[in-house]
Amino acid sequence: MKKHNTAILIFDDVEVLDFAGPFEVFSVTNELSDYSLLNVYTVAREKAPITARNGSSRDSLFN
């Protein structure tokens, strides 16, 4: 079966749950199936660390 790319957009001042929740759900989908269905990754406008609303920092994999 073909894998599907699943991008989650992140940006400065994002709420962590807005990207971490979907990221976790899509990742668990891979764990519960016999094969990996999704390539899950984050994207941002620029290749620079993103600072979430709570002050934590995350790098996007793609821009």
C-alpha positions as CSV (number, residue, x, y, z in Angstrom):
1,M,0.0,0.0,0.0
2,K,1.3,3.5,-0.8
3,K,2.3,5.8,2.0
4,H,0.7,9.2,2.2
5,N,2.6,12.4,3.1
6,T,0.9,14.2,6.0
7,A,2.3,17.6,6.7
8,I,1.4,19.6,9.9
9,L,1.9,23.3,9.6
10,I,3.7,25.0,12.5
11,F,4.4,28.7,13.1
12,D,5.5,31.1,15.8
13,D,3.1,31.3,18.7
14,V,1.3,28.1,17.8
15,E,-0.4,26.2,20.6
16,V,1.5,23.0,21.2
17,L,-1.7,20.9,21.2
18,D,-2.6,22.3,17.7
19,F,0.3,20.4,16.2
20,A,1.3,17.8,18.8
21,G,-2.2,16.3,19.0
22,P,-2.6,15.6,15.2
23,F,1.0,14.5,15.0
24,E,0.4,11.9,17.8
25,V,-2.9,10.7,16.2
26,F,-1.3,10.2,12.8
27,S,1.8,8.5,14.3
28,V,-0.4,6.1,16.3
29,T,-2.1,5.2,13.1
30,N,1.2,3.8,11.9
31,E,1.7,1.9,15.1
32,L,-1.7,0.2,15.0
33,S,-1.5,-1.0,11.4
34,D,0.6,-3.8,10.1
35,Y,2.5,-1.3,7.9
36,S,3.3,2.4,8.0
37,L,0.5,4.3,6.2
38,L,1.7,7.8,6.7
39,N,4.8,9.9,6.5
40,V,4.1,12.5,9.2
41,Y,6.2,15.6,9.4
42,T,6.1,19.3,10.2
43,V,6.4,22.2,7.8
44,A,7.0,25.9,8.4
45,R,7.4,29.0,6.2
46,E,11.1,29.2,7.0
47,K,13.8,26.8,8.1
48,A,14.2,28.3,11.5
49,P,13.2,27.2,15.1
50,I,9.5,27.8,15.8
51,T,8.6,29.1,19.3
52,A,5.3,27.9,20.6
53,R,3.0,30.0,22.8
54,N,4.3,28.2,25.9
55,G,7.9,29.1,25.0
56,S,9.0,25.7,23.8
57,S,10.9,25.5,20.6
58,R,10.6,23.1,17.6
59,D,12.4,22.8,14.3
60,S,10.3,22.1,11.2
61,L,11.6,19.3,9.0
62,F,10.6,21.1,5.8
63,N,9.9,24.6,4.6
